Amino acid sequence: MGIDPTPEQQRVVDLAIQSGAFQDSDEVIAAALSLLAEELATVCAPSRTMTPSKAVDNVRELRKGVTLGGLSIKDLINEGRKR
């Protein structure tokens, strides 16, 4: 399989590697596909119920290695309320 990333996608891959969290682009792609699989499982099974504790665990797992570029969660929540 060949992948031809956009410049923005390549920038994200490069930043992920530079962060030290990943050794190479294969690891970045594997992690991205793992997150996509989890998201699809959630989207494709909307009737499944989740306890609040499990939801918190899932959010913590998904947030690993994610930064907000200087924004806080509170900033994002406030922005979401504006829409």
C-alpha positions as protocol buffer text, in pm:
chain_id: "A"
residue {
  index: 1
  type: MET
  ca { x: 0 y: 0 z: 0 }
}
residue {
  index: 2
  type: GLY
  ca { x: 134 y: 341 z: -89 }
}
residue {
  index: 3
  type: ILE
  ca { x: 46 y: 653 z: 102 }
}
residue {
  index: 4
  type: ASP
  ca { x: 81 y: 1002 z: -42 }
}
residue {
  index: 5
  type: PRO
  ca { x: 22 y: 1241 z: 250 }
}
residue {
  index: 6
  type: THR
  ca { x: -73 y: 1603 z: 205 }
}
residue {
  index: 7
  type: PRO
  ca { x: 185 y: 1856 z: 328 }
}
residue {
  index: 8
  type: GLU
  ca { x: -18 y: 1907 z: 646 }
}
residue {
  index: 9
  type: GLN
  ca { x: -38 y: 1533 z: 710 }
}
residue {
  index: 10
  type: GLN
  ca { x: 338 y: 1500 z: 656 }
}
residue {
  index: 11
  type: ARG
  ca { x: 394 y: 1786 z: 901 }
}
residue {
  index: 12
  type: VAL
  ca { x: 190 y: 1602 z: 1165 }
}
residue {
  index: 13
  type: VAL
  ca { x: 385 y: 1281 z: 1106 }
}
residue {
  index: 14
  type: ASP
  ca { x: 717 y: 1468 z: 1126 }
}
residue {
  index: 15
  type: LEU
  ca { x: 613 y: 1642 z: 1449 }
}
residue {
  index: 16
  type: ALA
  ca { x: 506 y: 1310 z: 1601 }
}
residue {
  index: 17
  type: ILE
  ca { x: 847 y: 1161 z: 1524 }
}
residue {
  index: 18
  type: GLN
  ca { x: 1034 y: 1470 z: 1644 }
}
residue {
  index: 19
  type: SER
  ca { x: 844 y: 1454 z: 1973 }
}
residue {
  index: 20
  type: GLY
  ca { x: 1014 y: 1123 z: 2044 }
}
residue {
  index: 21
  type: ALA
  ca { x: 683 y: 942 z: 2088 }
}
residue {
  index: 22
  type: PHE
  ca { x: 734 y: 748 z: 1763 }
}
residue {
  index: 23
  type: GLN
  ca { x: 1038 y: 599 z: 1592 }
}
residue {
  index: 24
  type: ASP
  ca { x: 918 y: 633 z: 1234 }
}
residue {
  index: 25
  type: SER
  ca { x: 623 y: 705 z: 1009 }
}
residue {
  index: 26
  type: ASP
  ca { x: 506 y: 342 z: 1026 }
}
residue {
  index: 27
  type: GLU
  ca { x: 451 y: 377 z: 1401 }
}
residue {
  index: 28
  type: VAL
  ca { x: 264 y: 705 z: 1354 }
}
residue {
  index: 29
  type: ILE
  ca { x: 35 y: 552 z: 1091 }
}
residue {
  index: 30
  type: ALA
  ca { x: -25 y: 242 z: 1305 }
}
residue {
  index: 31
  type: ALA
  ca { x: -124 y: 460 z: 1603 }
}
residue {
  index: 32
  type: ALA
  ca { x: -352 y: 673 z: 1385 }
}
residue {
  index: 33
  type: LEU
  ca { x: -522 y: 365 z: 1243 }
}
residue {
  index: 34
  type: SER
  ca { x: -567 y: 224 z: 1593 }
}
residue {
  index: 35
  type: LEU
  ca { x: -744 y: 544 z: 1700 }
}
residue {
  index: 36
  type: LEU
  ca { x: -956 y: 535 z: 1386 }
}
residue {
  index: 37
  type: ALA
  ca { x: -1057 y: 176 z: 1460 }
}
residue {
  index: 38
  type: GLU
  ca { x: -1165 y: 277 z: 1811 }
}
residue {
  index: 39
  type: GLU
  ca { x: -1362 y: 571 z: 1673 }
}
residue {
  index: 40
  type: LEU
  ca { x: -1532 y: 354 z: 1413 }
}
residue {
  index: 41
  type: ALA
  ca { x: -1623 y: 98 z: 1677 }
}
residue {
  index: 42
  type: THR
  ca { x: -1793 y: 375 z: 1874 }
}
residue {
  index: 43
  type: VAL
  ca { x: -1968 y: 522 z: 1570 }
}
residue {
  index: 44
  type: CYS
  ca { x: -2077 y: 186 z: 1431 }
}
residue {
  index: 45
  type: ALA
  ca { x: -2220 y: 66 z: 1763 }
}
residue {
  index: 46
  type: PRO
  ca { x: -2429 y: 359 z: 1889 }
}
residue {
  index: 47
  type: SER
  ca { x: -2662 y: 132 z: 2087 }
}
residue {
  index: 48
  type: ARG
  ca { x: -2375 y: 22 z: 2310 }
}
residue {
  index: 49
  type: THR
  ca { x: -2390 y: 187 z: 2651 }
}
residue {
  index: 50
  type: MET
  ca { x: -2084 y: 305 z: 2835 }
}
residue {
  index: 51
  type: THR
  ca { x: -2041 y: 379 z: 3201 }
}
residue {
  index: 52
  type: PRO
  ca { x: -1908 y: 723 z: 3296 }
}
residue {
  index: 53
  type: SER
  ca { x: -1595 y: 557 z: 3433 }
}
residue {
  index: 54
  type: LYS
  ca { x: -1531 y: 377 z: 3103 }
}
residue {
  index: 55
  type: ALA
  ca { x: -1592 y: 700 z: 2910 }
}
residue {
  index: 56
  type: VAL
  ca { x: -1331 y: 879 z: 3122 }
}
residue {
  index: 57
  type: ASP
  ca { x: -1086 y: 593 z: 3065 }
}
residue {
  index: 58
  type: ASN
  ca { x: -1146 y: 614 z: 2690 }
}
residue {
  index: 59
  type: VAL
  ca { x: -1091 y: 990 z: 2682 }
}
residue {
  index: 60
  type: ARG
  ca { x: -768 y: 957 z: 2881 }
}
residue {
  index: 61
  type: GLU
  ca { x: -642 y: 691 z: 2640 }
}
residue {
  index: 62
  type: LEU
  ca { x: -731 y: 899 z: 2335 }
}
residue {
  index: 63
  type: ARG
  ca { x: -559 y: 1208 z: 2481 }
}
residue {
  index: 64
  type: LYS
  ca { x: -221 y: 1039 z: 2522 }
}
residue {
  index: 65
  type: GLY
  ca { x: 34 y: 1242 z: 2331 }
}
residue {
  index: 66
  type: VAL
  ca { x: -220 y: 1505 z: 2226 }
}
residue {
  index: 67
  type: THR
  ca { x: -147 y: 1869 z: 2295 }
}
residue {
  index: 68
  type: LEU
  ca { x: -381 y: 2162 z: 2265 }
}
residue {
  index: 69
  type: GLY
  ca { x: -127 y: 2414 z: 2139 }
}
residue {
  index: 70
  type: GLY
  ca { x: -151 y: 2629 z: 2449 }
}
residue {
  index: 71
  type: LEU
  ca { x: -531 y: 2610 z: 2481 }
}
residue {
  index: 72
  type: SER
  ca { x: -699 y: 2473 z: 2788 }
}
residue {
  index: 73
  type: ILE
  ca { x: -991 y: 2233 z: 2797 }
}
residue {
  index: 74
  type: LYS
  ca { x: -1194 y: 2518 z: 2951 }
}
residue {
  index: 75
  type: ASP
  ca { x: -1114 y: 2737 z: 2647 }
}
residue {
  index: 76
  type: LEU
  ca { x: -1234 y: 2464 z: 2414 }
}
residue {
  index: 77
  type: ILE
  ca { x: -1552 y: 2408 z: 2613 }
}
residue {
  index: 78
  type: ASN
  ca { x: -1629 y: 2779 z: 2608 }
}
residue {
  index: 79
  type: GLU
  ca { x: -1567 y: 2791 z: 2233 }
}
residue {
  index: 80
  type: GLY
  ca { x: -1800 y: 2497 z: 2184 }
}
residue {
  index: 81
  type: ARG
  ca { x: -2076 y: 2671 z: 2378 }
}
residue {
  index: 82
  type: LYS
  ca { x: -2058 y: 2969 z: 2143 }
}
residue {
  index: 83
  type: ARG
  ca { x: -2161 y: 2758 z: 1847 }
}
